[in-house]
Amino acid sequence: SSDFERGLAMRIEDATSFPYNMALGATQDEELVREMARIVAKETRALGVHQNYAPVADINNNADNPIINIRAYAEDVDLVSKLCKAFIKGSHEGNVVTTVKHFPGHGDTNIDSHKDLPRLSFTEDRIFNFELKPFIASIKAGVKSVMVGHLEVPSIEPEKGLPATLSYEIITRLLKERLGFDGLVVTDAMNMNAITNYFSAAEAAVL
């Protein structure tokens, strides 16, 4: 598995270079995104990689977000959902496992989870009707894997400071049981400061 969110050229030389998702979102062209995903999948398989950590289902509705921003397709929830589904379709045509991220949604944050723990201080209704919509659409479209983000979501996980990646309430109760996802669940990188600032490697691994 590898993170080829915008193609292999973001990691290695001599691969096809693609733009950030925001540029794709500006076209509003599902077919373009599907074709990009198919090409990325073809190159991914040529390397012997079978799982891509993409697409990004985060919604770009916070101008102060230091990490998602141009990595998101759009600030419109329906457009993000459509383009995630198109990316999943194209990837599957190229026989590559897709991984929708960063569950339950890293868009409306002003902290980079590589540096500290972001907090989604929204009601459960707001999260279901906004942040989760592209993930729900992706699950319905047959996404094979979900990447859980290092995000504190107090309306769903009451334990203070416990990120989604380490939360039974969010991974098992919400993602698996309420949303019916039965595929592969992965975490974001476990060496990010949102985890290492607050948990030992042993604690984080067990949780």
Contacts in CASP RR format, 6 or more apart in sequence:
PFRMAT RR
TARGET T0000
AUTHOR 0000-0000-0000
METHOD contacts of the structure
MODEL  1
SSDFERGLAMRIEDATSFPYNMALGATQDEELVREMARIVAKETRALGVH
QNYAPVADINNNADNPIINIRAYAEDVDLVSKLCKAFIKGSHEGNVVTTV
KHFPGHGDTNIDSHKDLPRLSFTEDRIFNFELKPFIASIKAGVKSVMVGH
LEVPSIEPEKGLPATLSYEIITRLLKERLGFDGLVVTDAMNMNAITNYFS
AAEAAVL
1 49 0 8 1.000
1 50 0 8 1.000
1 51 0 8 1.000
1 52 0 8 1.000
1 53 0 8 1.000
1 97 0 8 1.000
1 99 0 8 1.000
1 186 0 8 1.000
2 11 0 8 1.000
2 44 0 8 1.000
2 47 0 8 1.000
2 49 0 8 1.000
2 51 0 8 1.000
2 52 0 8 1.000
2 53 0 8 1.000
3 10 0 8 1.000
3 11 0 8 1.000
3 52 0 8 1.000
3 53 0 8 1.000
3 54 0 8 1.000
4 10 0 8 1.000
4 11 0 8 1.000
4 40 0 8 1.000
4 43 0 8 1.000
4 44 0 8 1.000
4 49 0 8 1.000
4 52 0 8 1.000
4 53 0 8 1.000
4 54 0 8 1.000
5 21 0 8 1.000
5 52 0 8 1.000
5 53 0 8 1.000
5 54 0 8 1.000
5 55 0 8 1.000
5 56 0 8 1.000
5 71 0 8 1.000
6 18 0 8 1.000
6 19 0 8 1.000
6 20 0 8 1.000
6 21 0 8 1.000
6 54 0 8 1.000
6 71 0 8 1.000
7 15 0 8 1.000
7 16 0 8 1.000
7 17 0 8 1.000
7 18 0 8 1.000
7 36 0 8 1.000
7 40 0 8 1.000
7 43 0 8 1.000
8 15 0 8 1.000
8 16 0 8 1.000
8 40 0 8 1.000
8 43 0 8 1.000
8 44 0 8 1.000
8 47 0 8 1.000
9 15 0 8 1.000
9 16 0 8 1.000
9 17 0 8 1.000
9 18 0 8 1.000
15 43 0 8 1.000
16 39 0 8 1.000
16 40 0 8 1.000
16 43 0 8 1.000
18 24 0 8 1.000
18 36 0 8 1.000
18 40 0 8 1.000
20 70 0 8 1.000
20 71 0 8 1.000
21 55 0 8 1.000
21 56 0 8 1.000
21 70 0 8 1.000
21 71 0 8 1.000
21 72 0 8 1.000
21 73 0 8 1.000
21 83 0 8 1.000
22 60 0 8 1.000
22 69 0 8 1.000
22 70 0 8 1.000
22 71 0 8 1.000
22 72 0 8 1.000
22 73 0 8 1.000
22 74 0 8 1.000
23 70 0 8 1.000
24 32 0 8 1.000
24 33 0 8 1.000
24 36 0 8 1.000
24 73 0 8 1.000
24 83 0 8 1.000
25 33 0 8 1.000
25 73 0 8 1.000
25 74 0 8 1.000
25 79 0 8 1.000
25 83 0 8 1.000
28 79 0 8 1.000
30 82 0 8 1.000
30 83 0 8 1.000
30 85 0 8 1.000
30 86 0 8 1.000
31 86 0 8 1.000
33 83 0 8 1.000
33 86 0 8 1.000
33 87 0 8 1.000
34 86 0 8 1.000
34 87 0 8 1.000
34 89 0 8 1.000
34 90 0 8 1.000
34 93 0 8 1.000
35 90 0 8 1.000
36 87 0 8 1.000
37 54 0 8 1.000
37 55 0 8 1.000
37 86 0 8 1.000
37 87 0 8 1.000
37 88 0 8 1.000
37 89 0 8 1.000
37 90 0 8 1.000
37 91 0 8 1.000
37 93 0 8 1.000
38 90 0 8 1.000
38 91 0 8 1.000
38 93 0 8 1.000
38 94 0 8 1.000
40 52 0 8 1.000
40 54 0 8 1.000
40 91 0 8 1.000
40 96 0 8 1.000
41 52 0 8 1.000
41 90 0 8 1.000
41 91 0 8 1.000
41 92 0 8 1.000
41 93 0 8 1.000
41 94 0 8 1.000
41 95 0 8 1.000
41 96 0 8 1.000
42 94 0 8 1.000
44 50 0 8 1.000
44 52 0 8 1.000
44 96 0 8 1.000
45 94 0 8 1.000
45 95 0 8 1.000
45 96 0 8 1.000
49 96 0 8 1.000
50 95 0 8 1.000
50 96 0 8 1.000
50 97 0 8 1.000
51 96 0 8 1.000
51 97 0 8 1.000
51 98 0 8 1.000
51 99 0 8 1.000
51 144 0 8 1.000
51 145 0 8 1.000
52 91 0 8 1.000
52 96 0 8 1.000
52 97 0 8 1.000
52 98 0 8 1.000
52 99 0 8 1.000
53 99 0 8 1.000
53 101 0 8 1.000
53 147 0 8 1.000
53 186 0 8 1.000
54 87 0 8 1.000
54 91 0 8 1.000
54 98 0 8 1.000
54 99 0 8 1.000
54 101 0 8 1.000
55 73 0 8 1.000
55 83 0 8 1.000
55 84 0 8 1.000
55 87 0 8 1.000
55 88 0 8 1.000
55 98 0 8 1.000
55 100 0 8 1.000
55 101 0 8 1.000
55 138 0 8 1.000
56 68 0 8 1.000
56 71 0 8 1.000
56 72 0 8 1.000
56 73 0 8 1.000
56 84 0 8 1.000
56 101 0 8 1.000
56 102 0 8 1.000
57 80 0 8 1.000
57 81 0 8 1.000
57 84 0 8 1.000
57 100 0 8 1.000
57 101 0 8 1.000
57 102 0 8 1.000
57 103 0 8 1.000
57 105 0 8 1.000
57 134 0 8 1.000
57 135 0 8 1.000
57 138 0 8 1.000
58 68 0 8 1.000
58 71 0 8 1.000
58 72 0 8 1.000
58 80 0 8 1.000
58 101 0 8 1.000
58 102 0 8 1.000
58 105 0 8 1.000
58 106 0 8 1.000
58 107 0 8 1.000
58 134 0 8 1.000
59 72 0 8 1.000
59 74 0 8 1.000
59 75 0 8 1.000
59 76 0 8 1.000
59 77 0 8 1.000
59 80 0 8 1.000
59 105 0 8 1.000
59 107 0 8 1.000
59 108 0 8 1.000
59 130 0 8 1.000
59 131 0 8 1.000
59 134 0 8 1.000
60 68 0 8 1.000
60 69 0 8 1.000
60 70 0 8 1.000
60 72 0 8 1.000
60 73 0 8 1.000
60 74 0 8 1.000
60 75 0 8 1.000
60 107 0 8 1.000
61 75 0 8 1.000
61 107 0 8 1.000
61 108 0 8 1.000
62 107 0 8 1.000
62 108 0 8 1.000
62 109 0 8 1.000
62 110 0 8 1.000
64 110 0 8 1.000
65 106 0 8 1.000
65 107 0 8 1.000
65 108 0 8 1.000
65 109 0 8 1.000
65 110 0 8 1.000
66 110 0 8 1.000
66 111 0 8 1.000
66 112 0 8 1.000
67 106 0 8 1.000
67 109 0 8 1.000
67 112 0 8 1.000
67 113 0 8 1.000
67 114 0 8 1.000
68 106 0 8 1.000
68 107 0 8 1.000
68 109 0 8 1.000
72 80 0 8 1.000
72 107 0 8 1.000
73 79 0 8 1.000
73 80 0 8 1.000
73 83 0 8 1.000
73 84 0 8 1.000
74 80 0 8 1.000
74 83 0 8 1.000
77 130 0 8 1.000
77 133 0 8 1.000
77 134 0 8 1.000
78 133 0 8 1.000
80 133 0 8 1.000
80 134 0 8 1.000
81 133 0 8 1.000
81 134 0 8 1.000
81 137 0 8 1.000
81 138 0 8 1.000
82 137 0 8 1.000
84 100 0 8 1.000
84 134 0 8 1.000
84 137 0 8 1.000
84 138 0 8 1.000
84 141 0 8 1.000
84 143 0 8 1.000
85 137 0 8 1.000
85 138 0 8 1.000
85 141 0 8 1.000
87 98 0 8 1.000
88 98 0 8 1.000
88 100 0 8 1.000
88 138 0 8 1.000
88 141 0 8 1.000
88 142 0 8 1.000
88 143 0 8 1.000
89 141 0 8 1.000
91 97 0 8 1.000
91 98 0 8 1.000
92 98 0 8 1.000
92 142 0 8 1.000
97 144 0 8 1.000
97 145 0 8 1.000
97 184 0 8 1.000
98 138 0 8 1.000
98 143 0 8 1.000
98 144 0 8 1.000
98 145 0 8 1.000
99 143 0 8 1.000
99 144 0 8 1.000
99 145 0 8 1.000
99 146 0 8 1.000
99 147 0 8 1.000
99 184 0 8 1.000
99 186 0 8 1.000
100 134 0 8 1.000
100 135 0 8 1.000
100 138 0 8 1.000
100 139 0 8 1.000
100 143 0 8 1.000
100 145 0 8 1.000
100 146 0 8 1.000
100 147 0 8 1.000
101 146 0 8 1.000
101 147 0 8 1.000
101 149 0 8 1.000
101 188 0 8 1.000
102 113 0 8 1.000
102 147 0 8 1.000
102 148 0 8 1.000
102 149 0 8 1.000
102 151 0 8 1.000
102 188 0 8 1.000
103 135 0 8 1.000
103 146 0 8 1.000
103 147 0 8 1.000
103 148 0 8 1.000
103 149 0 8 1.000
103 164 0 8 1.000
103 170 0 8 1.000
103 175 0 8 1.000
104 120 0 8 1.000
104 127 0 8 1.000
104 131 0 8 1.000
104 132 0 8 1.000
104 135 0 8 1.000
104 148 0 8 1.000
104 149 0 8 1.000
104 151 0 8 1.000
104 153 0 8 1.000
104 156 0 8 1.000
104 164 0 8 1.000
104 170 0 8 1.000
104 174 0 8 1.000
104 175 0 8 1.000
105 120 0 8 1.000
105 131 0 8 1.000
105 132 0 8 1.000
105 135 0 8 1.000
105 149 0 8 1.000
105 151 0 8 1.000
106 113 0 8 1.000
106 118 0 8 1.000
106 149 0 8 1.000
106 151 0 8 1.000
107 131 0 8 1.000
108 120 0 8 1.000
108 122 0 8 1.000
108 131 0 8 1.000
109 118 0 8 1.000
109 119 0 8 1.000
109 120 0 8 1.000
109 151 0 8 1.000
110 118 0 8 1.000
111 117 0 8 1.000
111 118 0 8 1.000
111 119 0 8 1.000
112 118 0 8 1.000
113 149 0 8 1.000
113 150 0 8 1.000
113 151 0 8 1.000
113 188 0 8 1.000
113 192 0 8 1.000
113 193 0 8 1.000
113 194 0 8 1.000
114 192 0 8 1.000
114 193 0 8 1.000
114 194 0 8 1.000
115 192 0 8 1.000
115 193 0 8 1.000
115 194 0 8 1.000
116 193 0 8 1.000
116 194 0 8 1.000
116 197 0 8 1.000
117 150 0 8 1.000
117 151 0 8 1.000
117 152 0 8 1.000
117 161 0 8 1.000
117 163 0 8 1.000
117 194 0 8 1.000
117 197 0 8 1.000
117 198 0 8 1.000
118 150 0 8 1.000
118 151 0 8 1.000
118 152 0 8 1.000
118 194 0 8 1.000
119 151 0 8 1.000
119 152 0 8 1.000
119 153 0 8 1.000
119 154 0 8 1.000
120 127 0 8 1.000
120 131 0 8 1.000
120 151 0 8 1.000
120 152 0 8 1.000
120 153 0 8 1.000
120 154 0 8 1.000
120 155 0 8 1.000
121 154 0 8 1.000
122 130 0 8 1.000
122 131 0 8 1.000
122 155 0 8 1.000
123 155 0 8 1.000
124 155 0 8 1.000
124 156 0 8 1.000
127 153 0 8 1.000
127 155 0 8 1.000
127 156 0 8 1.000
132 179 0 8 1.000
135 146 0 8 1.000
135 179 0 8 1.000
136 179 0 8 1.000
138 146 0 8 1.000
139 146 0 8 1.000
139 179 0 8 1.000
139 180 0 8 1.000
139 181 0 8 1.000
144 183 0 8 1.000
144 184 0 8 1.000
145 183 0 8 1.000
145 184 0 8 1.000
145 185 0 8 1.000
145 186 0 8 1.000
146 175 0 8 1.000
146 181 0 8 1.000
146 183 0 8 1.000
146 184 0 8 1.000
146 185 0 8 1.000
146 186 0 8 1.000
147 186 0 8 1.000
147 187 0 8 1.000
147 188 0 8 1.000
148 164 0 8 1.000
148 165 0 8 1.000
148 170 0 8 1.000
148 171 0 8 1.000
148 175 0 8 1.000
148 185 0 8 1.000
148 186 0 8 1.000
148 187 0 8 1.000
148 188 0 8 1.000
149 163 0 8 1.000
149 164 0 8 1.000
149 165 0 8 1.000
149 187 0 8 1.000
149 188 0 8 1.000
150 163 0 8 1.000
150 164 0 8 1.000
150 165 0 8 1.000
150 187 0 8 1.000
150 188 0 8 1.000
150 192 0 8 1.000
150 194 0 8 1.000
150 195 0 8 1.000
151 163 0 8 1.000
151 164 0 8 1.000
151 194 0 8 1.000
152 160 0 8 1.000
152 161 0 8 1.000
152 162 0 8 1.000
152 163 0 8 1.000
152 164 0 8 1.000
153 164 0 8 1.000
153 167 0 8 1.000
153 170 0 8 1.000
154 160 0 8 1.000
156 167 0 8 1.000
156 169 0 8 1.000
156 170 0 8 1.000
156 174 0 8 1.000
157 164 0 8 1.000
157 167 0 8 1.000
157 169 0 8 1.000
157 170 0 8 1.000
158 169 0 8 1.000
159 167 0 8 1.000
161 198 0 8 1.000
163 194 0 8 1.000
163 195 0 8 1.000
164 170 0 8 1.000
164 171 0 8 1.000
165 171 0 8 1.000
165 187 0 8 1.000
165 188 0 8 1.000
165 190 0 8 1.000
165 195 0 8 1.000
166 195 0 8 1.000
166 199 0 8 1.000
166 204 0 8 1.000
166 207 0 8 1.000
171 185 0 8 1.000
175 181 0 8 1.000
175 185 0 8 1.000
176 182 0 8 1.000
176 185 0 8 1.000
190 201 0 8 1.000
190 204 0 8 1.000
190 205 0 8 1.000
195 204 0 8 1.000
196 204 0 8 1.000
199 207 0 8 1.000
END
